[in-house]
Amino acid sequence: MIDGNSPAYTHHTRQLLAAQRAQDAAGNRAETGRFRQRYHFMAPSGWINDPNGLIYWRDQYHLFYQHNPFSPEWGAIHWGHAYSRDMVHWKHEPIALAPSEPYDLDEKGGCFSGSAVDNHGVLTLIYTGRVYGKGEPIETVCLAKSKDGIHFEKYRANPVISRPPETGSRDFRDPKVWRHGDYWYLVVGTCKDGRGKAVLYRSPDLLTWEYLNVLAENSGRGGGEAGDMWECPDLFTLGDKHIFIFSPMGVERRKAVYLSGDMDYDKGVFTYTDWGEIDQGFHYYAPQSFSCPDGRRVIIGWASDWGNCYGPAQQEGWCGYFALPRSVEPSGVGKLRFVPIAELQSLRESPKRYDSFLLSEDRRMPLQAGDGLSCELLLRIDLSKTTARELILDLRALRSGSAEYTRVELDFSRAELSLDRGHSDASYSSGVRRSPVELTGKEEITLHIFLDTCSVELFFNDYKTAMTGNIFPGPESSSIFIEAKGGVAAISGIETYGLASIYNGGGKA
C-alpha cells in the first residue's frame, strides 16, 4: 500500500488526498445542518459553485462542480465529482481535480470551470487553470483524462491554450467543448473594452487548438447582449435552431441568458434572432447543458450568484447547492421553456388533491403539502371565473401571525407575478423579483412550486419563466396559505406532495 508521502505519488495525487481528507473531516458537521437541502444536489461539505463537466458516460450521468473542500467560503478551487443513474439520486466520487501545477496552483485560483467529453472511451475534462502572475490573473485552457472515470491525470503539456486571442483579455475562462463534423469545437468566455464576448476554437485531437473567430459579443445594443464579461458559455442545437447560453457579469438582475439563432461553422459566428432569461429570480447562475441518451437537453445551474454569501449555511460548514435539473424545450418561435425533469416525480410522497373551488375574497386558507419544508405544489387557476385582483401564496409561513413568510403574489390587474423575500427570515433575505404573466387568450394558468429547506423554485408561463431564490426561515415556519384579494379566485385544482430526501441520514446521497 502506498501512503500519501510515497515518491510514487504525483503532486496532484497528494493534493487530492489532502482535499479528500478535509472534505471527509468536515462532512459530519455539514451533513447535520438544519438548512441542508433534502433533494437538491450538494457537496458533502465546503464551498460549491458552478456545475462542470456534465456528461452521460458509460451508462451514468456524471456531474463535476467547482469546490473548496477546505472551507465553506470561496478559495483554491477543486473539481468535486458525483454520478447518478436518474439525475436525482447522486453518489459522491473522490475529488477529481486539485490545484497542483504552475498553471493552476494558487490560493486565489485553481481548477476553474470547464466541460467534459468522451474521446474514444476516455473521459476527458477541459478546464480553466488560473493563477496570479505579478498581481494579475492568468487564465489558460487545460486538459485532464481518465479511463475509469474516477482517477484523472493532467496532460503533461498543459495548458493546451496558453493565452487569450487578441480579441479577448486576461479574463479567459469556462471552456465548453463539443464535436461537430471532423472537429472538436471549444467556446470560452472573455471580454474586451468593457463588453462581454465568447470566442471559438477548433481542434482535431483536443490538444492542438486553432482560433477561429468571435462567436458572439455584446454589441452595446442591449437586449440579450448585456454584460461586461460572459461566463460559462454553452452552444448546442435544439430542433432546427442553435442555442447559446451564458451568464453575464456586470448586470444586476440578469443572471443567465439564452440566445436563439443560427451557427455558421465556416465563419465561426453565431447570430441570434430571439433571446430570453433562463431564470428571473434571485439566485441562478452558470447553467451548463448536456445531452441525455433519450435526446433531451438538460441544464443544471448554481443556485446562487457572486453577490450572495449564504451566511446561515456557512455557519453549518457548507455553502451552495444546485437548482433542479431542467429539460430545455422549444416553446414557440425562438423561445424556450425549462421544465423540471420528470424523474423528480419519483420523490413524491403524501399526495393531496384539492378539487375545483372558489376562494372567496380575503379568505386565508391553509394548504397541506408534506411537512411544508420539502414539498411540491401544482396550482391551476381558472381565469374565466376569477374576479380577484390578486392571488397570494404565503410559503414557509408561521402557523399564526404574519412575522415570517415568503410571498408569491399573482397580480391579475397588472398581469404580473412576484416573488417577495421581504419577510422570509430574520435578517438574511430581502428583495422582490417581478415578471409578466401571460394571461391574454388563456383560460387557465398553472403555478408549479418546489420548496426545500432553504430554497424556493417557481415555474409559470408554461415553464417559459422561472424564479429561484434562497430563504432561511425558522424551524416553525412550515405552513402554506392561499388568499384572494379584491374578488373571487377560481381554483381549478391543487396538487401537493411531500418530497423524499435523496440523502441517507445526512448529506451523503
Summary of the structure (lengths in Angstrom):
residues: 509
radius of gyration: 23.1
end to end distance: 28.7
largest distance: 76.4
contacts: 1801
relative contact order: 0.13
helix: 7%
strand: 50%
